[in-house]
Amino acid sequence: MRVLGLLSGTSHDGIDVTVVDFDESEGALRGTVLHEDSVPYDPELRARLIAALPPAPTTFAEVCELDTLIGQAFAEVAASASAAVGGVHAVCTHGQTVFHWVDEGHALGTLQIGQPAWIAERVGAPVVSDVRIRDITAGGHGAPLVSFLDELLLRGRAGVSAAVNLGGIANMTVVGPDGLSAYDIGPANALVDAVVVAEGLNDRGYDADAAIARTGAVDKDLLAALLADPYYSLGAPKSTGKEHFHLDYVRAHVDRMRPGIAPADLIRTLTELTVRTVAQDVRAAGIRFLAVSGGGCHNPLIMQGLRAALPEVEVVLADELGASVDSKEAILFALIGWCTMHGVAAVTPGGTGAREPRILGTITPGTGPLRMPEPVERVLSLTLA
């Protein structure tokens, strides 16, 4: 079954897409990546999305329009990818997260937009969407869903191993003799990206190759204040997003600790924040093997910082596990789509905090009758090629 995975992450800079051809035999699943791409959002659409995100006020009218416009953008990307491989049997879209509701350490709701009916109409295949909420109804955080894929890729390694994804928010899956634990660590690129955009430091909207951070210096007092955020001391499972870590959050700390700080020094300090928070959790978990993915792994200061802070840890890129660093989460959603279509729960106990696994998502039929394949009891192993 060829399944197309789509998402836009917490950096909300564009749409990642991959097509994976899955073949299953007695619980052993093999996935061959046929296509992968990343398509930037139209600048006007991205600006509208950023303007509507928390803590900014918005309207139902704007949410409705963005739901349609993002759905149409996803549909065009999906149609192009589907045509490139001669068609797909199903699509799984994550959409664009605009709010993740966490209260007193418990996730109570989550909202992703990008109307899946536009994708179903454009591609003609059934579309799995709204994949996080079912986990939340079962007591989970709806995140990090990538823990399901991580556990399959890390399974069988000796000692304690982990995978960390450095997107807008950093999340980590830890696999060891005592089982699995997964959670959101804190901001990876979210705060740096917000400052780069707000200050107009470049046209890309992120600190490419750490070019800005390299010219700045870490402000130790500001860094200490940022590290004192109570979120970091919470135990797993936990989840967070841009409803907590956003531009006004940075500005409040700057106004209190270092008014007038040079933008390059602020970017360097926020980059160091990612290194410190990830490294301290890796050390605390006794991890000896760490596979890194996401946009943050292209930031040389982050990768150099992690390797310097973790001399006893083998730090590698996720490519060594068979999942491209830039396509890993799109592969995840292709996998979730395959699992949902085959009646398989795509949540690992301990991964999100849910009481028990659940089959994820809602299915929008394609242009023809909805025909489900024969159910599969469980996925015992996964090999990616």
N, C-alpha and C positions, 0 to 999 in steps of 0.2 A: 504493500500500500504506500503510495506517494503522498506524504503529508507536508503541507506548507505551513511554516511557523512564522508569525509576525509579531513584532512588538516595538514600542518606543519606551525607553526607560526613563528613569528619574532625571536624566540630563535633558530630556525632551528636545533633542537636537535633530532627530530624524527617525526613520523607520528601518529596522533591521529585518531581513527576510532570509529564510533558508528553505530549501526543499530537501527532505530526507526520504529515501526509499527504504521502508522497513520490511524485513522478512523475519517471521517468527516460527520457531520449531520447539515444541515442548518447553516453553517458557524462556528459551534463549532467543534474544532479540538482536538482530544485526541491522544497523542503519548505515546506509551509504549516502553521503551528502552529495546531492546532484547540482545544487545551485546555492550561492550565498551572495548577499549584497547588502549595502547600507545606503539608503536614499535620504538626503537631507530634507527636512521640512521646507516648504516655501517660506521665505523670510517673513512675509506678511502674516502667514498662518502661525508661525512660531511666535511672533511678537504678540499676536492676539492671545495665544495660549498662555504665555508668560504673564501677560497683564491680568489674566483671569485667575491665576493660581493663588492659593492662600499665601499670606494673610490679606491679599487684596480683596475688596468686595466685588461681587459679580452679580449677574441676574440669571434667571431661568432662561430668558431669551438667548443670552450669550452662550450658556451651557448647551442649549438645543442646537444653536448654529455650529458651535465647535464640534459637537457630537456628529453632525452631518458632514462637516468639512473634513474632519479627521478620518471619519469612516470612508469618505470618497478618496482621500489620499491613500489610505491603506489599500483600498480596492484597486487602485491603479498600480501600486507596487506589486500586489498579489497577482494581478492579471498578467503583468509583464513576466514575473517569475514563473508562473504556471505555463505561459506560452514557451518559455525558454527550455522547459523540460518535456514539452508535449502534453501538458495537462496534469492535474493532480486529482486525487480521490477525496481529499478533505483538506480543510484549512483550520488552523487554530490561531486565533488572534488574542493577544493580551490587551490590545488597545493602549490608551494613554492614561495613566493614573493621574487624577486631579485631586483626590483627597483620600487619606487613609486615617480612619477614626480610631484612635487609641485613647482609652480613658482608664486611669489608675492601673496601668500595666496590662490592660486587656483590650484586644482589638474587637471593636463592636460593629464596624462597617468599613467598606472600601468602595471607591467609585472609579471605574475606568470608563472612558468614553471613546468613541470611534465606532459608530453604529455598524454592527456586523452584517445587517441586511444588505448594505451596499456592496460588501465583499461577496456575499452569496450570489447577488444578482450579476455582478461583474464576472466572477470566476465560474459560476454555475455549479460549484461543489458545496456540500454542507460545511458549515462554519461552526466550530466550537469557540465559545467566548465566555466572558464573565467567570473566569476560572478561579478567582481567589475567594469569592464569598462563601462557597460551600464549606471550605475549610474553616472559615470563621464561625459559621453556624455550628460546627462540631467542636468549638472551643479553641481552635487554632488562631494564629495571627494572619493567616493567608500569605505568609512570607516566612522565610525565603523558600518559595516553591522549588527553586533550583536545587535544594537539598535532595530531592528525589533523584535527579540526574547525578549529582555529586556522589551520592552513596553508591550508585551502580558503577561509576567510574573508579572510585577509590576502594571498592570492596576487595578484600583479600590482601591488602598491604599490611605488613608487619608494623606493630607499634601504633602510634597516633598520627594520622594524616589529616589534611584539611584542604579545602578549596575556598578561595576568597574571590569574590567578584567586586571589582572596583568600578562601579557605575556612579550614578549620582550619589547613591547610598552604598556603603560597603556592607556586604553580607558574607557570612562564613558558615561552612558546613564542616563539622569535626567528626571524624570516624575513627573509632578505636575499639579496644577490647570491651569497653563498657557500653558500647552502642553508639548512637548518633545524637548529635546536638547541632542545632542550626539557629541562627538569629541575625538580625541587623546590627552591625557594630556601630555605625554612625556615618557621618558624611565622608564620601570619598572625593567626588568631583563637584558635588552640588554647590558648596559654598564658594569655591574658586570660580566656577562658571558664573555664579550670580554676580560676583564682584567684577569679573571681566566684562560682562554685558553692561552692568550698571555704569561702570566707569568708561566704557567705550575703549578698552585697552587694545582691542584688535577687531577684525571683522569676522573672526571664526567663532567667537562666543566661548572659547576655552583657551587654556594656556598650553598651546601646542609646543611639544618638546621642552616644556618647562622654561620657555624663553623668558617669560616675565619673572618667574620665581628666581631664576638664576641671578638676576640683577638685584635682588633684595636680600634682606637679612631677617632671621627669625626674631620676633619681639618676644622675649621670654616671659614678661609679665602678662601680655595678652594671651600667649599660648597657655599659661597656667590657668588663667581665668576660663578659657574655652574648655580645657581639660577637666575643670571642676563641675561641668554640667552633670547633674544627677543621673542622666540617662545612662552614662557609661558604667555606673556602678550597679545597675539593675541586673538581675540574673536572667539567664535564658529560660524560656523563649521570650523574645521581645522583638518588636518591629517599630520602625519609625519612617519618616519621609520628610518632604518639604513643608509639611504643615508644622514641623518643629524646626528643622534646619533650613533657614531661608535668609534672604538678604537683610531683612529687618533684624533678624537674630544677630547677624554679624555687626550691623550698625549699632545695635544696643551695646554690644561688648566694646566696640571701638569708642563710642561716646563716653563710656564709663572708664575705660582703661587707657586709651591712647588716641585722643582726638587729633585729627590731622595727620595720622600715620600715612606714610608714602604708600601708594597702591602696590608697588613691587614688594615692599616689606609685608604688607597685609597678605598678598598672594603667597609669599614664601612661608609665612606663619601658618596659613590655612593648609598649605601643602604638608607642612610638618605635622599638623594636627592629624591628618590621615595616617601618616607613618607611625606616629606615637600610639594612636588608638588601636590600629591593627596589630602592631608589634606587641603591645602589652597583653592583648587577648591571646595571641599565638603562644607567647611565653607561658601564660597562666594555664593553658590547656595542655602543655607538654608536647606540643606538635613538633615532629621531626621532618615532615614532608609537607610542603605548601605549594599548591598549584594556583597561579594567579591568572585572572581573566578580566575583561572589561576595559573600558577606555583608560582607566588609571594605570594599566600596565604599560602604556606607551609613554608615561611620564617618567623620564630617567631619574629625577630626584626622588620619586616615590620608590621605584625599584631599587635604586642604590641605597636609599634610606632603610628599606626593609632588610636588605641583605646585610647591611652594616649592623643593624640592631638585632639581627637574628643569626649570629655566626654559626650556631649549632643546628640550624634548620636548612634543609635543601629547598631552596626557593626556585621554582621553575614556572614556565608559562603553561597554561592549560593545554596547549597543543600536544604536549607529551602524553596527555590522557586521551587524545583523539578528537578533542573538541577545540576548534579554533577559538582563540582568545576573543575575537570580535563577533563570532557567531554562536557562542556557547548558549546564550539565553534564547536565541531564535531556535536553536536545536532543541532546547528544553520544551518550547511550546509546540514544536512539531511532535515531540515525544508525548506530551500531555494530550495532544489531539488524537494520536494513535491510541493511547490508553483509553480515553473517553469513548472513542468509537468502538473499542473492543471490550468495554465494561470493566476496565482495570483501574483500581484506585491509584492515583498518581501522587500520593503523599506517603512518606515514610514516617512511622512513629518516632517521635523525638525531633522531627524536622521542623515542624511548625507549632507544636504544642497542642495539636488536636487530640481529642480523646481516642480517636481511632481513624484509620484512613477513610477517605471518601472519593468516589468518582467525581471528577471536577467538571464544572462548566455547564453551559446551556447550548443546545444545538439548533442552529437555524438551517432549515433544509435548503438545498440548492435549487436548481431549476427543474429537477425531476423528483420522483418519489424518493423519500428517505429510506434507504436500505442499509441496515446495520450489518456488519460482518459477524461471524460467529464469535461469541465471547471467549476471552482467554482468562484463565484463572488468575495468573500473576506473571510478572516479569521477573525472572530469576537472574538474568544477566543481560548486559548490553555491550556490544562491540560496535564502535564507530569507525568508519573508513571514508 
